[in-house]
Amino acid sequence: MICYLSGLTEIIRFLSTVFTFGQVLPTHRYAHSPHGGLFQPTFTQTIRLLSRPPFTLPRAPLADSTVSRHVDSSVSSPDINDPFSEPHLTYSTNGVDTFPAPSSYPSRRYSWVHIFPEGRVHQHPQRTMRYFKWGVARLILEPNECPDIVPIWLEGNEQIMHESREWPRWIPRVGKKVGIWFGDNIGGDDGAFADLRRRWQKLVEEDKSRRNGMERDEMGILSENLKYGEEAVKLRMECAKAIRGEVLKVRRLRGLPEEDPKEGLVETWREEGGQREGKMEDGSWVKDM
């Protein structure tokens, strides 16, 4: 995913086109846009990329048995959708822009999705991690099958483009080493997140019963209760912490020393205060992506 900043409209439009052709999903940050957060439309697309259709489920049958449920399949019927004008072929991140909806293409079912769940550039001298954003939990809990999940440890980019670099900042530093370490696949319906997914599915069924079929269920679109309900929030927090723990295992295999457990807590990073970017008190360099 790529995060967009506000302003510089023409430049952003050009970059968004470049990244879209590169199969990068546009993502807004709350720090720069009111369209950010873990319920923005790009998450819907991503969850569907990790799932199998149909993504829109039919409404529950009406109680009135006299209402006809017959669908006219003739060419002139309004029940027949025009595949070239259907809104599911595109989506908008802010109600103004338009992007092709990647989940509309059968060839992209069960796609690989690479994410950086810290959500920011974070360059720490001890190579520790920030807490993980809760959006990563949605990609694990909500697909109709648990995706394969491969934790990856990446280091060395900070040597190529460190945030403290001086002029010319835009030129990558050559002759540096980049390392990538891969963990085992911990996904699948019997994997490390099976219990969390079962608890989420139970929560979804309870929510569906509470709504009594009054709203159409769509993959990747949540009710208010599933967004902000206490149990839903708790599950996302647990899931984000669990996936961070799996990445820490790969970091440990890399041979790095154990980090302070407080590094993975949201409360720890709140101590940064109002400073969002630059060099922090712990020696790390931070920048919005």
C-alpha positions as CSV (number, residue, x, y, z in Angstrom):
1,M,0.0,0.0,0.0
2,I,1.1,3.6,-0.5
3,C,0.0,6.4,1.7
4,Y,-1.1,9.7,0.2
5,L,-0.4,13.2,1.5
6,S,-2.7,16.2,1.0
7,G,-1.7,19.1,-1.2
8,L,0.4,19.2,-4.4
9,T,-2.6,17.9,-6.3
10,E,-1.0,17.5,-9.7
11,I,2.1,15.7,-8.4
12,I,-0.1,13.4,-6.3
13,R,-2.3,12.6,-9.2
14,F,0.8,11.7,-11.3
15,L,2.3,9.5,-8.6
16,S,-1.0,7.8,-7.9
17,T,-1.2,6.8,-11.6
18,V,2.3,5.4,-11.5
19,F,1.7,3.5,-8.3
20,T,-1.6,2.1,-9.5
21,F,0.0,0.7,-12.6
22,G,2.6,-0.9,-10.2
23,Q,-0.3,-2.6,-8.3
24,V,0.1,-0.4,-5.3
25,L,-3.1,0.3,-3.3
26,P,-3.8,3.9,-2.4
27,T,-4.1,4.6,1.3
28,H,-4.8,7.8,3.2
29,R,-3.2,8.7,6.6
30,Y,-5.3,10.4,9.3
31,A,-2.4,12.7,9.9
32,H,-3.0,14.2,6.5
33,S,-6.5,13.3,5.4
34,P,-9.9,12.8,7.0
35,H,-10.3,9.8,4.7
36,G,-7.7,7.8,6.6
37,G,-8.1,5.0,9.1
38,L,-8.7,1.2,9.1
39,F,-12.2,1.4,7.5
40,Q,-11.2,3.3,4.3
41,P,-12.3,1.7,1.0
42,T,-8.8,0.4,0.2
43,F,-9.2,-2.1,3.1
44,T,-12.4,-3.4,1.6
45,Q,-10.5,-4.0,-1.7
46,T,-7.7,-5.7,0.1
47,I,-9.9,-8.0,2.1
48,R,-11.7,-9.0,-1.1
49,L,-8.3,-9.7,-2.8
50,L,-7.7,-12.2,0.0
51,S,-11.1,-13.8,-0.3
52,R,-13.4,-15.7,-2.7
53,P,-16.6,-14.2,-4.2
54,P,-19.4,-13.4,-3.9
55,F,-18.6,-10.3,-1.9
56,T,-22.2,-9.0,-1.7
57,L,-24.7,-11.4,-0.1
58,P,-28.4,-11.2,-0.8
59,R,-30.8,-9.7,1.8
60,A,-32.7,-12.1,3.9
61,P,-36.1,-13.1,2.5
62,L,-39.0,-10.9,3.4
63,A,-41.5,-12.1,5.9
64,D,-44.4,-11.4,3.5
65,S,-44.7,-14.6,1.4
66,T,-46.9,-12.8,-1.1
67,V,-43.9,-10.8,-2.4
68,S,-42.5,-12.4,-5.6
69,R,-38.9,-13.4,-5.5
70,H,-38.8,-14.2,-9.2
71,V,-36.0,-12.5,-11.2
72,D,-36.6,-11.7,-14.8
73,S,-33.6,-12.9,-16.8
74,S,-34.6,-11.5,-20.1
75,V,-32.2,-9.1,-21.9
76,S,-34.5,-6.1,-21.3
77,S,-34.9,-6.8,-17.6
78,P,-33.7,-4.2,-15.1
79,D,-32.4,-7.1,-13.0
80,I,-29.6,-7.7,-15.5
81,N,-26.5,-5.8,-14.7
82,D,-24.4,-4.0,-17.3
83,P,-20.8,-5.3,-16.6
84,F,-19.3,-2.2,-18.2
85,S,-21.0,0.3,-15.9
86,E,-21.3,-1.6,-12.7
87,P,-19.8,0.4,-9.8
88,H,-17.9,-2.6,-8.4
89,L,-15.4,-2.3,-11.3
90,T,-14.1,0.9,-9.7
91,Y,-13.8,2.4,-6.3
92,S,-13.0,5.8,-4.7
93,T,-10.8,6.5,-1.7
94,N,-12.4,9.9,-1.0
95,G,-15.5,10.2,-3.1
96,V,-13.7,12.2,-5.8
97,D,-10.9,10.0,-7.2
98,T,-11.5,6.8,-9.1
99,F,-9.4,3.6,-9.2
100,P,-9.9,0.2,-10.9
101,A,-11.2,-2.2,-8.3
102,P,-8.6,-5.0,-8.2
103,S,-10.9,-7.4,-6.5
104,S,-13.2,-7.4,-9.6
105,Y,-10.8,-9.5,-11.6
106,P,-10.8,-13.3,-11.1
107,S,-7.1,-13.5,-11.9
108,R,-6.4,-11.6,-8.7
109,R,-8.2,-13.9,-6.3
110,Y,-6.1,-14.9,-3.3
111,S,-3.5,-12.3,-4.2
112,W,-0.2,-11.7,-2.3
113,V,-0.5,-8.5,-0.4
114,H,2.6,-7.0,1.0
115,I,2.1,-4.5,3.9
116,F,4.2,-2.5,6.4
117,P,2.1,-2.6,9.5
118,E,4.0,0.0,11.4
119,G,2.5,2.5,9.1
120,R,5.5,4.9,9.2
121,V,9.1,5.0,8.4
122,H,10.9,4.0,11.6
123,Q,14.6,3.9,11.7
124,H,15.9,2.9,15.1
125,P,19.6,2.3,15.9
126,Q,18.7,-1.0,17.7
127,R,16.4,-2.0,14.8
128,T,13.3,-2.2,17.0
129,M,9.8,-1.9,15.7
130,R,6.9,0.4,16.6
131,Y,3.5,-1.1,17.5
132,F,1.5,-2.5,14.6
133,K,-1.5,-0.6,13.2
134,W,-4.8,-2.4,13.7
135,G,-5.6,-2.5,10.0
136,V,-3.4,-5.6,9.6
137,A,-5.8,-7.4,11.9
138,R,-8.7,-6.8,9.4
139,L,-6.7,-8.5,6.7
140,I,-6.3,-11.6,8.9
141,L,-9.7,-11.8,10.6
142,E,-12.2,-10.8,7.8
143,P,-11.3,-12.8,4.7
144,N,-13.7,-15.8,4.3
145,E,-10.6,-18.1,4.5
146,C,-7.5,-17.4,6.5
147,P,-4.8,-16.3,4.1
148,D,-1.3,-17.6,4.0
149,I,0.7,-15.3,6.3
150,V,4.5,-15.1,5.9
151,P,6.3,-12.7,8.4
152,I,9.3,-10.9,6.9
153,W,12.1,-9.0,8.5
154,L,13.7,-6.4,6.2
155,E,16.7,-4.2,7.1
156,G,19.2,-2.1,5.2
157,N,16.9,0.4,3.5
158,E,17.8,2.9,6.2
159,Q,21.4,2.7,5.0
160,I,20.3,3.5,1.4
161,M,17.9,6.4,2.3
162,H,18.4,7.3,5.9
163,E,16.1,10.1,7.2
164,S,19.1,12.0,8.5
165,R,20.8,12.1,5.0
166,E,21.9,15.5,3.7
167,W,21.9,16.9,0.2
168,P,21.3,15.4,-2.3
169,R,18.5,13.7,-0.3
170,W,16.8,12.3,-3.4
171,I,19.8,10.2,-4.4
172,P,20.0,6.7,-2.9
173,R,23.3,5.8,-1.3
174,V,25.1,3.1,-3.3
175,G,27.2,0.2,-2.0
176,K,24.9,-0.6,1.0
177,K,23.6,-4.0,2.0
178,V,20.0,-5.0,2.3
179,G,18.9,-8.2,4.1
180,I,15.5,-10.0,4.0
181,W,14.6,-12.9,6.3
182,F,11.4,-15.0,5.8
183,G,9.5,-16.8,8.5
184,D,7.3,-19.9,8.0
185,N,3.7,-19.7,6.8
186,I,1.7,-19.2,9.9
187,G,-1.7,-18.7,8.2
188,G,-4.4,-21.1,7.0
189,D,-7.6,-22.2,8.8
190,D,-5.6,-24.3,11.3
191,G,-2.7,-21.8,11.7
192,A,-1.7,-19.4,14.4
193,F,-4.7,-17.2,14.1
194,A,-7.4,-19.9,14.0
195,D,-8.8,-19.1,17.5
196,L,-8.9,-15.3,16.8
197,R,-10.7,-15.9,13.5
198,R,-13.3,-18.2,15.3
199,R,-13.9,-15.5,17.8
200,W,-14.3,-12.9,15.1
201,Q,-16.7,-15.1,13.1
202,K,-18.8,-15.7,16.2
203,L,-19.0,-11.9,16.7
204,V,-20.1,-11.5,13.1
205,E,-22.9,-14.0,13.5
206,E,-24.1,-12.4,16.7
207,D,-24.1,-9.0,15.0
208,K,-26.0,-10.4,12.0
209,S,-28.6,-11.9,14.3
210,R,-29.0,-8.6,16.1
211,R,-29.6,-6.7,12.8
212,N,-32.1,-9.4,11.8
213,G,-31.3,-9.2,8.1
214,M,-32.2,-5.5,7.8
215,E,-28.9,-4.6,6.1
216,R,-27.1,-6.2,3.2
217,D,-23.9,-8.0,4.2
218,E,-20.9,-7.1,2.0
219,M,-17.4,-8.5,2.3
220,G,-15.1,-5.9,3.8
221,I,-17.8,-3.5,4.9
222,L,-18.7,-3.6,8.6
223,S,-21.6,-2.5,10.8
224,E,-21.0,0.2,13.5
225,N,-20.8,-2.6,16.1
226,L,-18.1,-4.5,14.3
227,K,-16.2,-1.3,13.8
228,Y,-16.3,0.2,17.3
229,G,-17.8,-2.4,19.6
230,E,-15.7,-3.3,22.6
231,E,-15.1,-6.9,21.6
232,A,-14.3,-6.1,18.0
233,V,-11.7,-3.5,19.0
234,K,-10.2,-6.0,21.5
235,L,-9.9,-8.7,18.9
236,R,-8.1,-6.3,16.5
237,M,-5.7,-5.3,19.2
238,E,-4.9,-8.9,20.1
239,C,-4.5,-9.9,16.4
240,A,-2.1,-6.9,15.7
241,K,-0.1,-7.8,18.8
242,A,0.1,-11.5,17.7
243,I,1.3,-10.8,14.2
244,R,3.9,-8.4,15.6
245,G,5.1,-11.3,17.8
246,E,5.5,-13.5,14.8
247,V,7.7,-10.9,13.1
248,L,9.7,-10.6,16.3
249,K,10.5,-14.3,16.0
250,V,12.0,-13.7,12.5
251,R,13.9,-10.8,14.0
252,R,15.2,-13.1,16.7
253,L,16.4,-15.6,14.1
254,R,18.2,-12.8,12.4
255,G,20.3,-12.7,15.6
256,L,19.2,-9.3,17.0
257,P,18.9,-8.9,20.8
258,E,15.5,-9.0,22.5
259,E,13.7,-5.7,22.5
260,D,12.0,-4.0,25.4
261,P,8.4,-5.4,25.5
262,K,7.2,-1.8,25.9
263,E,8.2,-1.2,22.3
264,G,5.1,-3.0,21.1
265,L,2.6,-0.9,23.1
266,V,0.6,2.0,21.7
267,E,1.1,3.8,25.1
268,T,4.9,3.8,24.6
269,W,4.7,5.7,21.3
270,R,2.2,8.2,22.7
271,E,5.1,9.6,24.7
272,E,6.5,11.0,21.4
273,G,4.0,13.8,22.0
274,G,3.3,16.3,19.3
275,Q,6.5,15.6,17.3
276,R,5.4,13.5,14.4
277,E,8.6,13.4,12.3
278,G,12.4,13.7,12.7
279,K,14.7,12.4,15.4
280,M,13.0,11.2,18.5
281,E,14.3,11.0,22.1
282,D,15.2,7.3,21.8
283,G,17.5,8.0,18.8
284,S,15.1,6.8,16.2
285,W,14.1,8.7,13.0
286,V,10.5,8.7,12.1
287,K,8.6,9.9,9.0
288,D,5.1,9.6,7.7
289,M,5.0,7.3,4.7
